[in-house]
Amino acid sequence: MKHLRAYLSGGMEYADGEGTHWRKEMQSWLESNLRHSVFNPNVESDRFFNAQHPGVNFRTLKKEDVHLYQNIVRQLVEIDCKEIAERSDYVICYWDEGAVKGAGTKGELTMARFFGKPVYLVTSYPLHDIPGWILGCITKTFSSFDDLKYFLSSNHS
């Protein structure tokens, strides 16, 4: 039996701690309880920077060398798009202030929709406050990670 693979989408650039806390917790739960593999953009970005741009302060590059910053972002976009298109079976998205302000999450959900991957959205926002484009990309909405975990345990174990 094939083990499923989850992509953890949500704010990074404008998120508290780049969204590491919820992703780390969700990754651990998915691996331990469902034996799903996980694409965690925080972990993969660290791996990418250590291999390709060691010692570079990525966030300061946006002001100091925007062309290098753009080139790096293009590489990250390529990695993420390929992951969603070719390897991930479903996407978990945490829609919070960081996701609202940034752009990557919106692109990831669009990719998932285009490639027919289910998108499970966790948010405390009322649905009428979420952009219509995002609503058009999601499969199911949850008000907490506990509700999502219950659903995944019942439907994807």
TADA-V562478 format. One record per residue. N is the residue number from 1. PSI is psi in whole degrees, 0 to 359 (none if undefined). OMEGA is omega in degrees with one decimal (* if undefined). NEAR is the number of other ideal C-beta (glycine too) atoms within 12 Angstrom. Layout:
n-><N:N>
psi-><PSI:PSI>
omega-><OMEGA:OMEGA>
near-><NEAR:NEAR>
//
This chain:
n-><1:2:3:4:5:6:7:8:9:10:11:12:13:14:15:16:17:18:19:20:21:22:23:24:25:26:27:28:29:30:31:32:33:34:35:36:37:38:39:40:41:42:43:44:45:46:47:48:49:50:51:52:53:54:55:56:57:58:59:60:61:62:63:64:65:66:67:68:69:70:71:72:73:74:75:76:77:78:79:80:81:82:83:84:85:86:87:88:89:90:91:92:93:94:95:96:97:98:99:100:101:102:103:104:105:106:107:108:109:110:111:112:113:114:115:116:117:118:119:120:121:122:123:124:125:126:127:128:129:130:131:132:133:134:135:136:137:138:139:140:141:142:143:144:145:146:147:148:149:150:151:152:153:154:155:156:157>
psi-><135:133:137:160:130:144:128:103:144:176:144:300:319:10:152:122:26:22:19:323:306:325:317:315:315:319:312:316:314:317:318:317:325:350:32:146:162:136:110:108:332:312:314:325:317:316:315:310:321:323:319:328:58:138:355:132:94:313:327:339:331:327:329:326:78:331:317:318:312:317:319:315:320:319:319:319:316:314:312:317:316:321:311:313:320:336:326:145:333:164:134:126:129:111:101:194:321:320:321:316:327:186:333:318:317:318:319:318:325:315:314:316:314:322:10:26:133:142:119:115:128:124:154:356:142:144:327:348:359:135:143:324:317:315:326:343:339:153:317:147:144:145:353:160:329:318:319:315:318:313:311:320:324:332:344:24:none>
omega-><-179.7:173.9:-178.9:-179.7:-179.9:172.6:-177.6:-176.0:177.6:-177.4:172.5:-174.0:-177.0:-177.5:175.1:-179.6:-178.3:177.1:-175.7:-172.9:-176.6:-179.4:180.0:179.8:-178.6:178.3:-179.6:-179.2:-179.4:-179.2:-176.4:-171.8:-177.2:-176.1:174.3:171.3:-171.2:167.4:179.7:-176.9:176.4:-179.8:-177.6:176.3:177.2:179.3:179.3:-177.6:178.2:-178.5:-170.8:-174.5:-177.4:177.2:-178.9:173.5:-172.0:-175.3:178.6:178.8:-177.9:178.2:-173.0:-178.4:-173.3:179.3:175.3:177.8:178.6:179.3:178.6:179.6:177.6:178.5:179.2:177.6:179.0:178.7:-176.5:179.7:178.7:179.4:-178.5:-175.8:-167.5:-170.2:-175.3:178.7:178.3:-177.7:170.1:-179.1:172.4:-177.0:178.7:-178.0:179.3:178.5:-180.0:-174.1:-176.5:-177.7:-174.8:-179.2:-179.7:177.9:-179.9:-179.7:176.4:177.1:-179.4:179.3:-178.4:-178.1:173.8:179.6:176.4:177.8:179.1:-174.3:173.5:-178.2:171.8:179.5:169.9:-176.3:-179.3:176.1:179.3:-179.1:180.0:179.9:179.4:178.0:178.0:-178.3:-172.2:-179.9:-176.9:-178.2:179.3:-179.6:178.3:175.7:176.9:177.0:177.4:-179.7:177.9:178.9:-179.0:178.7:-178.5:-171.0:-174.2:-179.0:*>
near-><7:10:16:26:27:39:44:51:49:44:33:36:27:20:28:18:17:26:37:24:22:34:36:21:25:40:30:20:26:35:22:15:21:29:19:31:22:35:38:35:45:30:26:28:33:21:17:24:23:14:13:19:22:12:10:21:16:29:18:13:20:17:11:13:17:13:12:20:22:15:18:25:27:14:22:30:22:19:28:35:25:19:33:39:23:17:25:34:30:37:46:51:51:42:40:29:20:28:35:25:19:27:23:34:43:29:27:43:39:27:30:37:27:17:24:16:32:29:41:37:40:35:36:20:23:11:19:10:15:26:22:12:15:33:24:18:33:34:24:26:27:27:19:17:30:15:19:37:27:20:25:29:18:13:16:26:18>
//
